[in-house]
Amino acid sequence: MGHQRTIQKPVSCQGIGLHSGVPVRMTLKPALANTGIVFQRRDLPESPIVGARPENIQAVHHAITLEKKGVTVRTVEHLLSALAGLGVDNLLVELEGGEVPAMDGSARPFVELLLQAGVRRLFQPKTYLKVKRRILVQEGKRSVQVVPSEGLKVFYTMSFDHPLLGEQSVAFNISREIYAREIAPSRTFGFLKDVPYLREMGLALGGSMENAILVGEEGVLNGGLRYPDELVRHKVLDLLGDLCLLGKPLVGTVIAHGAGHSLHAQLVKEIQRQLDLEEAQEASLPTVIEKWVKPLLPISEPLETLAF
Ligand SMILES: [Zn+2]
């Protein structure tokens, strides 16, 4: 886990954008160490690039939109989640449109695509962001905070305003295996009553029973769930994708109550703000986050042996 990673060879997929409803082709390509995750709009003149960075977060309602110099990339979070989950640090994401394809509404197709490409260790060590003191963001009763710990752990609680769903909680010690098996397959979801409003806002235009769990008054409308608590697991999937915008893996325990993209993005920006502050200060001052280069370790189990 000590080295930066990219993929072995280019891989492609196509699908429709969840919010735009427009078909799009996406190609993932290997990238050099310290590149980070970068999106390239191949459908636009001069193929502009938008990095997955906190300063490029433009919109956070129902999905994350990145923007740089007027160029946007929509709904990046499920792909970013798969990259974070498998520890891929450097990647070029070519898009023939403005939105990442929705696939089945989960991150599983992206995990499968990455495994098909093969994950490649680079020589350079991975740098982590290690939390040293609590950082909290909240809006009323909704909150998300990160506290110091070894490794990355997530506790997530959601109270759904629906008699059949009620309160759901999960806790995960995040590893590549746990991510691929317990988190990546959970699908995005929507409530039937919200669909007219979303469509009026120009959102969920590509949403269907094939790429989202649809919840009506009587319960889930499109067959069975992949896990009894699939909805809150998807919130963890989203959180990991949003945290990927930090550009470096986070080491800490994240505790979220009723949160969503908006609060996740606020946490990302607050962590980045603390980091910028610390970098501008003397090294002797107390720190909240530290950049932590993990020593090079022997090669761990190859990713290709992961079972689902
Ligand atoms: Zn999502």
py3Dmol code that shows the C-alpha trace and the ligand (Angstrom):
import py3Dmol

protein = """\
ATOM      1  CA  MET A   1       0.000   0.000   0.000  1.00  0.00           C
ATOM      2  CA  GLY A   2       3.045   2.249   0.146  1.00  0.00           C
ATOM      3  CA  HIS A   3       3.416   3.025  -3.543  1.00  0.00           C
ATOM      4  CA  GLN A   4       1.436   5.265  -5.881  1.00  0.00           C
ATOM      5  CA  ARG A   5      -0.666   3.413  -8.409  1.00  0.00           C
ATOM      6  CA  THR A   6      -2.040   3.806 -11.892  1.00  0.00           C
ATOM      7  CA  ILE A   7      -3.422   1.278 -14.395  1.00  0.00           C
ATOM      8  CA  GLN A   8      -1.575  -1.017 -16.796  1.00  0.00           C
ATOM      9  CA  LYS A   9      -3.361  -0.197 -20.063  1.00  0.00           C
ATOM     10  CA  PRO A  10      -6.221   1.936 -21.439  1.00  0.00           C
ATOM     11  CA  VAL A  11      -9.782   0.674 -20.985  1.00  0.00           C
ATOM     12  CA  SER A  12     -13.098   2.106 -22.213  1.00  0.00           C
ATOM     13  CA  CYS A  13     -16.782   1.911 -21.429  1.00  0.00           C
ATOM     14  CA  GLN A  14     -19.884   3.760 -22.500  1.00  0.00           C
ATOM     15  CA  GLY A  15     -23.221   4.629 -21.009  1.00  0.00           C
ATOM     16  CA  ILE A  16     -25.519   7.545 -20.390  1.00  0.00           C
ATOM     17  CA  GLY A  17     -25.074  10.399 -17.947  1.00  0.00           C
ATOM     18  CA  LEU A  18     -27.415  10.066 -14.960  1.00  0.00           C
ATOM     19  CA  HIS A  19     -28.282  13.751 -14.923  1.00  0.00           C
ATOM     20  CA  SER A  20     -27.782  14.827 -18.552  1.00  0.00           C
ATOM     21  CA  GLY A  21     -29.298  11.683 -20.100  1.00  0.00           C
ATOM     22  CA  VAL A  22     -26.687  12.011 -22.888  1.00  0.00           C
ATOM     23  CA  PRO A  23     -24.670   8.988 -24.138  1.00  0.00           C
ATOM     24  CA  VAL A  24     -20.959   9.259 -23.375  1.00  0.00           C
ATOM     25  CA  ARG A  25     -17.839   7.206 -23.988  1.00  0.00           C
ATOM     26  CA  MET A  26     -15.121   7.142 -21.320  1.00  0.00           C
ATOM     27  CA  THR A  27     -11.524   5.902 -21.633  1.00  0.00           C
ATOM     28  CA  LEU A  28      -9.251   5.452 -18.621  1.00  0.00           C
ATOM     29  CA  LYS A  29      -5.525   5.799 -19.365  1.00  0.00           C
ATOM     30  CA  PRO A  30      -2.393   5.266 -17.255  1.00  0.00           C
ATOM     31  CA  ALA A  31      -0.784   8.421 -15.843  1.00  0.00           C
ATOM     32  CA  LEU A  32       2.611   9.249 -14.307  1.00  0.00           C
ATOM     33  CA  ALA A  33       3.213   9.532 -10.557  1.00  0.00           C
ATOM     34  CA  ASN A  34       1.976  12.781  -8.944  1.00  0.00           C
ATOM     35  CA  THR A  35      -0.455  13.474 -11.835  1.00  0.00           C
ATOM     36  CA  GLY A  36      -3.513  12.798  -9.660  1.00  0.00           C
ATOM     37  CA  ILE A  37      -6.879  12.097 -11.284  1.00  0.00           C
ATOM     38  CA  VAL A  38      -7.512  14.330 -14.301  1.00  0.00           C
ATOM     39  CA  PHE A  39     -10.525  14.498 -16.602  1.00  0.00           C
ATOM     40  CA  GLN A  40     -10.151  15.472 -20.237  1.00  0.00           C
ATOM     41  CA  ARG A  41     -13.129  16.699 -22.292  1.00  0.00           C
ATOM     42  CA  ARG A  42     -12.306  15.137 -25.680  1.00  0.00           C
ATOM     43  CA  ASP A  43     -15.558  16.495 -27.142  1.00  0.00           C
ATOM     44  CA  LEU A  44     -14.438  20.134 -26.754  1.00  0.00           C
ATOM     45  CA  PRO A  45     -11.939  22.132 -28.844  1.00  0.00           C
ATOM     46  CA  GLU A  46      -8.351  21.676 -27.557  1.00  0.00           C
ATOM     47  CA  SER A  47      -9.543  18.900 -25.199  1.00  0.00           C
ATOM     48  CA  PRO A  48      -9.357  20.889 -21.920  1.00  0.00           C
ATOM     49  CA  ILE A  49      -8.395  19.224 -18.649  1.00  0.00           C
ATOM     50  CA  VAL A  50     -10.111  19.463 -15.247  1.00  0.00           C
ATOM     51  CA  GLY A  51      -8.358  18.006 -12.212  1.00  0.00           C
ATOM     52  CA  ALA A  52     -10.140  16.201  -9.371  1.00  0.00           C
ATOM     53  CA  ARG A  53      -9.145  18.859  -6.839  1.00  0.00           C
ATOM     54  CA  PRO A  54     -11.027  20.682  -4.028  1.00  0.00           C
ATOM     55  CA  GLU A  55     -10.679  24.058  -5.766  1.00  0.00           C
ATOM     56  CA  ASN A  56     -12.504  22.699  -8.845  1.00  0.00           C
ATOM     57  CA  ILE A  57     -15.672  21.661  -6.950  1.00  0.00           C
ATOM     58  CA  GLN A  58     -18.396  23.713  -8.592  1.00  0.00           C
ATOM     59  CA  ALA A  59     -21.728  22.121  -7.628  1.00  0.00           C
ATOM     60  CA  VAL A  60     -22.668  19.615  -4.971  1.00  0.00           C
ATOM     61  CA  HIS A  61     -26.427  19.135  -5.391  1.00  0.00           C
ATOM     62  CA  HIS A  62     -27.295  15.466  -6.041  1.00  0.00           C
ATOM     63  CA  ALA A  63     -23.857  14.949  -7.639  1.00  0.00           C
ATOM     64  CA  ILE A  64     -20.411  16.544  -7.803  1.00  0.00           C
ATOM     65  CA  THR A  65     -19.664  18.801 -10.758  1.00  0.00           C
ATOM     66  CA  LEU A  66     -16.067  19.886 -11.296  1.00  0.00           C
ATOM     67  CA  GLU A  67     -15.257  23.073 -13.170  1.00  0.00           C
ATOM     68  CA  LYS A  68     -12.123  24.798 -14.364  1.00  0.00           C
ATOM     69  CA  LYS A  69     -12.090  27.882 -16.595  1.00  0.00           C
ATOM     70  CA  GLY A  70     -15.708  27.298 -17.599  1.00  0.00           C
ATOM     71  CA  VAL A  71     -15.188  23.619 -18.507  1.00  0.00           C
ATOM     72  CA  THR A  72     -17.314  21.238 -16.435  1.00  0.00           C
ATOM     73  CA  VAL A  73     -17.379  17.503 -15.748  1.00  0.00           C
ATOM     74  CA  ARG A  74     -20.506  16.167 -14.040  1.00  0.00           C
ATOM     75  CA  THR A  75     -21.181  13.256 -11.698  1.00  0.00           C
ATOM     76  CA  VAL A  76     -17.583  12.267 -11.051  1.00  0.00           C
ATOM     77  CA  GLU A  77     -18.124  10.717  -7.606  1.00  0.00           C
ATOM     78  CA  HIS A  78     -18.786   7.040  -8.380  1.00  0.00           C
ATOM     79  CA  LEU A  79     -15.705   6.735 -10.594  1.00  0.00           C
ATOM     80  CA  LEU A  80     -13.611   8.621  -8.014  1.00  0.00           C
ATOM     81  CA  SER A  81     -14.966   6.299  -5.345  1.00  0.00           C
ATOM     82  CA  ALA A  82     -13.798   3.235  -7.288  1.00  0.00           C
ATOM     83  CA  LEU A  83     -10.362   4.818  -7.742  1.00  0.00           C
ATOM     84  CA  ALA A  84     -10.109   5.649  -4.030  1.00  0.00           C
ATOM     85  CA  GLY A  85     -11.397   2.199  -3.097  1.00  0.00           C
ATOM     86  CA  LEU A  86      -8.751   0.437  -5.182  1.00  0.00           C
ATOM     87  CA  GLY A  87      -6.013   2.936  -4.301  1.00  0.00           C
ATOM     88  CA  VAL A  88      -5.479   4.273  -7.846  1.00  0.00           C
ATOM     89  CA  ASP A  89      -3.793   7.673  -7.434  1.00  0.00           C
ATOM     90  CA  ASN A  90      -2.943   8.676 -11.001  1.00  0.00           C
ATOM     91  CA  LEU A  91      -5.238   8.417 -13.999  1.00  0.00           C
ATOM     92  CA  LEU A  92      -6.278  10.249 -17.156  1.00  0.00           C
ATOM     93  CA  VAL A  93     -10.051  10.031 -17.692  1.00  0.00           C
ATOM     94  CA  GLU A  94     -10.974  10.899 -21.269  1.00  0.00           C
ATOM     95  CA  LEU A  95     -14.631  11.772 -21.787  1.00  0.00           C
ATOM     96  CA  GLU A  96     -16.421  12.264 -25.104  1.00  0.00           C
ATOM     97  CA  GLY A  97     -18.991  14.367 -23.247  1.00  0.00           C
ATOM     98  CA  GLY A  98     -19.615  16.332 -20.088  1.00  0.00           C
ATOM     99  CA  GLU A  99     -20.658  13.618 -17.638  1.00  0.00           C
ATOM    100  CA  VAL A 100     -19.245  10.324 -16.369  1.00  0.00           C
ATOM    101  CA  PRO A 101     -21.549   7.481 -17.523  1.00  0.00           C
ATOM    102  CA  ALA A 102     -23.952   6.202 -14.858  1.00  0.00           C
ATOM    103  CA  MET A 103     -23.532   2.489 -15.690  1.00  0.00           C
ATOM    104  CA  ASP A 104     -25.713   0.600 -13.144  1.00  0.00           C
ATOM    105  CA  GLY A 105     -25.701   3.447 -10.594  1.00  0.00           C
ATOM    106  CA  SER A 106     -22.965   1.860  -8.475  1.00  0.00           C
ATOM    107  CA  ALA A 107     -19.155   1.813  -8.616  1.00  0.00           C
ATOM    108  CA  ARG A 108     -18.949  -1.916  -9.413  1.00  0.00           C
ATOM    109  CA  PRO A 109     -18.669  -1.499 -13.218  1.00  0.00           C
ATOM    110  CA  PHE A 110     -15.756   0.920 -12.645  1.00  0.00           C
ATOM    111  CA  VAL A 111     -14.055  -1.536 -10.265  1.00  0.00           C
ATOM    112  CA  GLU A 112     -14.427  -4.245 -12.923  1.00  0.00           C
ATOM    113  CA  LEU A 113     -13.061  -1.904 -15.604  1.00  0.00           C
ATOM    114  CA  LEU A 114     -10.034  -1.066 -13.431  1.00  0.00           C
ATOM    115  CA  LEU A 115      -9.376  -4.735 -12.742  1.00  0.00           C
ATOM    116  CA  GLN A 116      -9.642  -5.402 -16.478  1.00  0.00           C
ATOM    117  CA  ALA A 117      -6.988  -2.717 -17.054  1.00  0.00           C
ATOM    118  CA  GLY A 118      -4.832  -4.085 -14.228  1.00  0.00           C
ATOM    119  CA  VAL A 119      -3.468  -1.910 -11.458  1.00  0.00           C
ATOM    120  CA  ARG A 120       0.187  -0.964 -11.686  1.00  0.00           C
ATOM    121  CA  ARG A 121       2.448   0.094  -8.833  1.00  0.00           C
ATOM    122  CA  LEU A 122       4.648   3.088  -9.515  1.00  0.00           C
ATOM    123  CA  PHE A 123       8.031   3.619  -7.904  1.00  0.00           C
ATOM    124  CA  GLN A 124       7.091   6.806  -6.063  1.00  0.00           C
ATOM    125  CA  PRO A 125       5.721   6.488  -2.515  1.00  0.00           C
ATOM    126  CA  LYS A 126       2.142   7.420  -1.737  1.00  0.00           C
ATOM    127  CA  THR A 127       1.568  10.502   0.405  1.00  0.00           C
ATOM    128  CA  TYR A 128      -1.307  10.365   2.899  1.00  0.00           C
ATOM    129  CA  LEU A 129      -3.169  13.118   4.718  1.00  0.00           C
ATOM    130  CA  LYS A 130      -3.125  12.089   8.346  1.00  0.00           C
ATOM    131  CA  VAL A 131      -5.641  13.842  10.576  1.00  0.00           C
ATOM    132  CA  LYS A 132      -4.225  14.864  13.946  1.00  0.00           C
ATOM    133  CA  ARG A 133      -7.224  16.705  15.450  1.00  0.00           C
ATOM    134  CA  ARG A 134     -10.983  16.590  14.938  1.00  0.00           C
ATOM    135  CA  ILE A 135     -12.430  18.531  12.004  1.00  0.00           C
ATOM    136  CA  LEU A 136     -16.224  18.945  12.000  1.00  0.00           C
ATOM    137  CA  VAL A 137     -18.681  20.499   9.546  1.00  0.00           C
ATOM    138  CA  GLN A 138     -22.415  20.610  10.190  1.00  0.00           C
ATOM    139  CA  GLU A 139     -25.738  21.977   9.008  1.00  0.00           C
ATOM    140  CA  GLY A 140     -28.411  21.685  11.700  1.00  0.00           C
ATOM    141  CA  LYS A 141     -28.617  18.044  12.760  1.00  0.00           C
ATOM    142  CA  ARG A 142     -26.580  16.839   9.786  1.00  0.00           C
ATOM    143  CA  SER A 143     -22.864  16.566  10.271  1.00  0.00           C
ATOM    144  CA  VAL A 144     -19.665  14.967   9.098  1.00  0.00           C
ATOM    145  CA  GLN A 145     -16.422  14.920  11.051  1.00  0.00           C
ATOM    146  CA  VAL A 146     -13.058  13.275  10.899  1.00  0.00           C
ATOM    147  CA  VAL A 147     -11.024  12.270  13.952  1.00  0.00           C
ATOM    148  CA  PRO A 148      -7.520  10.774  14.195  1.00  0.00           C
ATOM    149  CA  SER A 149      -7.074   7.026  13.766  1.00  0.00           C
ATOM    150  CA  GLU A 150      -4.849   4.503  12.081  1.00  0.00           C
ATOM    151  CA  GLY A 151      -6.115   3.667   8.591  1.00  0.00           C
ATOM    152  CA  LEU A 152      -9.405   4.932   7.156  1.00  0.00           C
ATOM    153  CA  LYS A 153     -12.645   4.052   8.927  1.00  0.00           C
ATOM    154  CA  VAL A 154     -16.165   5.248   8.144  1.00  0.00           C
ATOM    155  CA  PHE A 155     -19.275   5.345  10.336  1.00  0.00           C
ATOM    156  CA  TYR A 156     -22.375   6.504   8.484  1.00  0.00           C
ATOM    157  CA  THR A 157     -25.932   6.950   9.751  1.00  0.00           C
ATOM    158  CA  MET A 158     -28.946   8.034   7.691  1.00  0.00           C
ATOM    159  CA  SER A 159     -32.510   8.608   8.843  1.00  0.00           C
ATOM    160  CA  PHE A 160     -34.823   8.204   5.864  1.00  0.00           C
ATOM    161  CA  ASP A 161     -38.147   9.969   5.816  1.00  0.00           C
ATOM    162  CA  HIS A 162     -39.837   6.747   4.754  1.00  0.00           C
ATOM    163  CA  PRO A 163     -41.658   4.201   6.940  1.00  0.00           C
ATOM    164  CA  LEU A 164     -39.963   1.194   5.317  1.00  0.00           C
ATOM    165  CA  LEU A 165     -36.423   2.540   5.474  1.00  0.00           C
ATOM    166  CA  GLY A 166     -36.131   4.262   8.859  1.00  0.00           C
ATOM    167  CA  GLU A 167     -32.616   4.601  10.233  1.00  0.00           C
ATOM    168  CA  GLN A 168     -29.675   2.775   8.650  1.00  0.00           C
ATOM    169  CA  SER A 169     -26.108   2.678  10.016  1.00  0.00           C
ATOM    170  CA  VAL A 170     -22.909   1.080   8.776  1.00  0.00           C
ATOM    171  CA  ALA A 171     -19.294   0.970   9.914  1.00  0.00           C
ATOM    172  CA  PHE A 172     -16.380  -0.051   7.718  1.00  0.00           C
ATOM    173  CA  ASN A 173     -12.651  -0.400   8.134  1.00  0.00           C
ATOM    174  CA  ILE A 174     -11.831   0.558   4.555  1.00  0.00           C
ATOM    175  CA  SER A 175      -9.562  -1.768   2.601  1.00  0.00           C
ATOM    176  CA  ARG A 176      -9.528  -2.669  -1.097  1.00  0.00           C
ATOM    177  CA  GLU A 177     -11.239  -5.977  -0.400  1.00  0.00           C
ATOM    178  CA  ILE A 178     -13.953  -4.454   1.845  1.00  0.00           C
ATOM    179  CA  TYR A 179     -14.532  -1.705  -0.699  1.00  0.00           C
ATOM    180  CA  ALA A 180     -14.924  -4.049  -3.663  1.00  0.00           C
ATOM    181  CA  ARG A 181     -17.155  -6.504  -1.823  1.00  0.00           C
ATOM    182  CA  GLU A 182     -19.228  -4.396   0.572  1.00  0.00           C
ATOM    183  CA  ILE A 183     -19.390  -0.864  -0.827  1.00  0.00           C
ATOM    184  CA  ALA A 184     -18.798  -0.652  -4.610  1.00  0.00           C
ATOM    185  CA  PRO A 185     -21.941  -2.622  -5.643  1.00  0.00           C
ATOM    186  CA  SER A 186     -24.363  -0.309  -3.765  1.00  0.00           C
ATOM    187  CA  ARG A 187     -26.439   1.737  -6.193  1.00  0.00           C
ATOM    188  CA  THR A 188     -27.569   5.337  -6.171  1.00  0.00           C
ATOM    189  CA  PHE A 189     -31.183   5.880  -5.179  1.00  0.00           C
ATOM    190  CA  GLY A 190     -34.042   8.305  -5.569  1.00  0.00           C
ATOM    191  CA  PHE A 191     -37.537   8.744  -4.246  1.00  0.00           C
ATOM    192  CA  LEU A 192     -40.422   8.601  -6.718  1.00  0.00           C
ATOM    193  CA  LYS A 193     -41.992  11.703  -5.163  1.00  0.00           C
ATOM    194  CA  ASP A 194     -38.836  13.737  -5.956  1.00  0.00           C
ATOM    195  CA  VAL A 195     -38.631  12.778  -9.649  1.00  0.00           C
ATOM    196  CA  PRO A 196     -40.825  15.603 -11.061  1.00  0.00           C
ATOM    197  CA  TYR A 197     -38.828  18.209  -9.093  1.00  0.00           C
ATOM    198  CA  LEU A 198     -35.484  16.733 -10.184  1.00  0.00           C
ATOM    199  CA  ARG A 199     -36.559  16.658 -13.846  1.00  0.00           C
ATOM    200  CA  GLU A 200     -37.765  20.249 -13.593  1.00  0.00           C
ATOM    201  CA  MET A 201     -34.268  21.139 -12.308  1.00  0.00           C
ATOM    202  CA  GLY A 202     -32.768  19.374 -15.342  1.00  0.00           C
ATOM    203  CA  LEU A 203     -31.467  16.537 -13.127  1.00  0.00           C
ATOM    204  CA  ALA A 204     -31.874  12.747 -13.299  1.00  0.00           C
ATOM    205  CA  LEU A 205     -32.767  13.016 -17.028  1.00  0.00           C
ATOM    206  CA  GLY A 206     -30.875   9.753 -17.613  1.00  0.00           C
ATOM    207  CA  GLY A 207     -32.187   8.100 -14.446  1.00  0.00           C
ATOM    208  CA  SER A 208     -34.005   4.796 -14.901  1.00  0.00           C
ATOM    209  CA  MET A 209     -34.729   1.536 -13.116  1.00  0.00           C
ATOM    210  CA  GLU A 210     -31.477   0.253 -14.730  1.00  0.00           C
ATOM    211  CA  ASN A 211     -29.217   2.762 -13.004  1.00  0.00           C
ATOM    212  CA  ALA A 212     -30.910   3.780  -9.746  1.00  0.00           C
ATOM    213  CA  ILE A 213     -32.933   2.297  -6.916  1.00  0.00           C
ATOM    214  CA  LEU A 214     -36.330   3.937  -7.097  1.00  0.00           C
ATOM    215  CA  VAL A 215     -38.235   4.119  -3.813  1.00  0.00           C
ATOM    216  CA  GLY A 216     -42.015   4.579  -3.900  1.00  0.00           C
ATOM    217  CA  GLU A 217     -44.496   4.780  -1.042  1.00  0.00           C
ATOM    218  CA  GLU A 218     -44.799   0.994  -0.926  1.00  0.00           C
ATOM    219  CA  GLY A 219     -41.045   0.400  -1.024  1.00  0.00           C
ATOM    220  CA  VAL A 220     -38.390  -0.271  -3.648  1.00  0.00           C
ATOM    221  CA  LEU A 221     -39.949  -0.337  -7.146  1.00  0.00           C
ATOM    222  CA  ASN A 222     -37.221  -2.157  -9.065  1.00  0.00           C
ATOM    223  CA  GLY A 223     -36.899  -5.568  -7.490  1.00  0.00           C
ATOM    224  CA  GLY A 224     -34.581  -6.596  -4.691  1.00  0.00           C
ATOM    225  CA  LEU A 225     -31.773  -4.720  -3.056  1.00  0.00           C
ATOM    226  CA  ARG A 226     -28.154  -5.867  -3.225  1.00  0.00           C
ATOM    227  CA  TYR A 227     -27.861  -5.404   0.570  1.00  0.00           C
ATOM    228  CA  PRO A 228     -30.653  -4.726   3.115  1.00  0.00           C
ATOM    229  CA  ASP A 229     -28.876  -1.438   3.930  1.00  0.00           C
ATOM    230  CA  GLU A 230     -27.823  -0.661   0.343  1.00  0.00           C
ATOM    231  CA  LEU A 231     -28.897   2.986   0.585  1.00  0.00           C
ATOM    232  CA  VAL A 232     -26.595   3.932   3.464  1.00  0.00           C
ATOM    233  CA  ARG A 233     -23.789   1.874   1.894  1.00  0.00           C
ATOM    234  CA  HIS A 234     -24.176   4.057  -1.193  1.00  0.00           C
ATOM    235  CA  LYS A 235     -23.698   7.109   1.032  1.00  0.00           C
ATOM    236  CA  VAL A 236     -20.328   5.630   2.069  1.00  0.00           C
ATOM    237  CA  LEU A 237     -19.526   5.056  -1.631  1.00  0.00           C
ATOM    238  CA  ASP A 238     -20.321   8.726  -2.327  1.00  0.00           C
ATOM    239  CA  LEU A 239     -18.289   9.889   0.690  1.00  0.00           C
ATOM    240  CA  LEU A 240     -15.189   7.990  -0.469  1.00  0.00           C
ATOM    241  CA  GLY A 241     -15.558   9.483  -3.955  1.00  0.00           C
ATOM    242  CA  ASP A 242     -15.899  12.982  -2.523  1.00  0.00           C
ATOM    243  CA  LEU A 243     -12.871  12.511  -0.231  1.00  0.00           C
ATOM    244  CA  CYS A 244     -10.875  11.469  -3.314  1.00  0.00           C
ATOM    245  CA  LEU A 245     -11.043  15.145  -4.340  1.00  0.00           C
ATOM    246  CA  LEU A 246      -8.394  15.836  -1.673  1.00  0.00           C
ATOM    247  CA  GLY A 247      -5.932  14.297  -4.113  1.00  0.00           C
ATOM    248  CA  LYS A 248      -4.322  12.183  -1.376  1.00  0.00           C
ATOM    249  CA  PRO A 249      -5.743   9.339   0.701  1.00  0.00           C
ATOM    250  CA  LEU A 250      -7.080  10.419   4.086  1.00  0.00           C
ATOM    251  CA  VAL A 251      -6.030   8.651   7.288  1.00  0.00           C
ATOM    252  CA  GLY A 252      -8.668   9.116   9.981  1.00  0.00           C
ATOM    253  CA  THR A 253     -12.116   8.031  11.086  1.00  0.00           C
ATOM    254  CA  VAL A 254     -15.011   9.757   9.334  1.00  0.00           C
ATOM    255  CA  ILE A 255     -18.306   9.925  11.223  1.00  0.00           C
ATOM    256  CA  ALA A 256     -21.317  11.124   9.207  1.00  0.00           C
ATOM    257  CA  HIS A 257     -24.912  11.693  10.312  1.00  0.00           C
ATOM    258  CA  GLY A 258     -27.463  12.440   7.614  1.00  0.00           C
ATOM    259  CA  ALA A 259     -24.794  13.935   5.384  1.00  0.00           C
ATOM    260  CA  GLY A 260     -24.530  14.124   1.587  1.00  0.00           C
ATOM    261  CA  HIS A 261     -22.397  15.609  -1.171  1.00  0.00           C
ATOM    262  CA  SER A 262     -22.798  19.155   0.152  1.00  0.00           C
ATOM    263  CA  LEU A 263     -21.413  18.345   3.620  1.00  0.00           C
ATOM    264  CA  HIS A 264     -18.803  15.930   2.228  1.00  0.00           C
ATOM    265  CA  ALA A 265     -17.557  18.728  -0.041  1.00  0.00           C
ATOM    266  CA  GLN A 266     -17.483  21.161   2.894  1.00  0.00           C
ATOM    267  CA  LEU A 267     -15.338  18.684   4.831  1.00  0.00           C
ATOM    268  CA  VAL A 268     -12.979  18.306   1.864  1.00  0.00           C
ATOM    269  CA  LYS A 269     -12.639  22.094   1.573  1.00  0.00           C
ATOM    270  CA  GLU A 270     -12.083  22.482   5.327  1.00  0.00           C
ATOM    271  CA  ILE A 271      -9.352  19.811   5.326  1.00  0.00           C
ATOM    272  CA  GLN A 272      -7.711  21.523   2.332  1.00  0.00           C
ATOM    273  CA  ARG A 273      -7.999  24.919   4.072  1.00  0.00           C
ATOM    274  CA  GLN A 274      -6.273  23.566   7.212  1.00  0.00           C
ATOM    275  CA  LEU A 275      -3.565  22.016   5.064  1.00  0.00           C
ATOM    276  CA  ASP A 276      -2.952  25.265   3.158  1.00  0.00           C
ATOM    277  CA  LEU A 277      -2.827  27.132   6.476  1.00  0.00           C
ATOM    278  CA  GLU A 278      -0.309  24.721   7.912  1.00  0.00           C
ATOM    279  CA  GLU A 279       1.876  24.887   4.836  1.00  0.00           C
ATOM    280  CA  ALA A 280       1.914  28.670   5.125  1.00  0.00           C
ATOM    281  CA  GLN A 281       2.894  28.528   8.833  1.00  0.00           C
ATOM    282  CA  GLU A 282       6.076  27.627  10.655  1.00  0.00           C
ATOM    283  CA  ALA A 283       6.633  23.898  11.002  1.00  0.00           C
ATOM    284  CA  SER A 284       6.865  24.328  14.803  1.00  0.00           C
ATOM    285  CA  LEU A 285       3.189  25.316  15.169  1.00  0.00           C
ATOM    286  CA  PRO A 286       0.681  22.608  16.123  1.00  0.00           C
ATOM    287  CA  THR A 287      -0.832  20.924  13.113  1.00  0.00           C
ATOM    288  CA  VAL A 288      -4.247  19.453  12.382  1.00  0.00           C
ATOM    289  CA  ILE A 289      -3.290  17.533   9.250  1.00  0.00           C
ATOM    290  CA  GLU A 290       0.091  16.317   8.242  1.00  0.00           C
ATOM    291  CA  LYS A 291       1.328  15.052   4.937  1.00  0.00           C
ATOM    292  CA  TRP A 292       2.639  11.653   5.739  1.00  0.00           C
ATOM    293  CA  VAL A 293       4.778   9.647   3.362  1.00  0.00           C
ATOM    294  CA  LYS A 294       4.373   6.000   4.153  1.00  0.00           C
ATOM    295  CA  PRO A 295       7.683   4.124   3.922  1.00  0.00           C
ATOM    296  CA  LEU A 296       8.033   1.791   0.977  1.00  0.00           C
ATOM    297  CA  LEU A 297       6.655  -1.604   1.862  1.00  0.00           C
ATOM    298  CA  PRO A 298       7.015  -4.978   0.208  1.00  0.00           C
ATOM    299  CA  ILE A 299       4.515  -5.655  -2.561  1.00  0.00           C
ATOM    300  CA  SER A 300       1.193  -6.753  -1.108  1.00  0.00           C
ATOM    301  CA  GLU A 301      -1.197  -9.244  -2.654  1.00  0.00           C
ATOM    302  CA  PRO A 302      -1.780  -8.411  -6.336  1.00  0.00           C
ATOM    303  CA  LEU A 303      -5.083  -6.664  -6.948  1.00  0.00           C
ATOM    304  CA  GLU A 304      -6.010  -9.078  -9.723  1.00  0.00           C
ATOM    305  CA  THR A 305      -6.577 -11.797  -7.120  1.00  0.00           C
ATOM    306  CA  LEU A 306      -9.444  -9.836  -5.556  1.00  0.00           C
ATOM    307  CA  ALA A 307     -12.610 -11.896  -5.425  1.00  0.00           C
ATOM    308  CA  PHE A 308     -16.133 -10.446  -5.501  1.00  0.00           C
TER     309      PHE A 308
END
"""
ligand_1 = """\
1
ZN
Zn -23.955 8.441 -5.512
"""
view = py3Dmol.view(width=600, height=400)
view.addModel(protein, "pdb")
view.setStyle({"model": 0}, {"cartoon": {"style": "trace"}})
view.addModel(ligand_1, "xyz")
view.setStyle({"model": 1}, {"stick": {}})
view.zoomTo()
view.show()
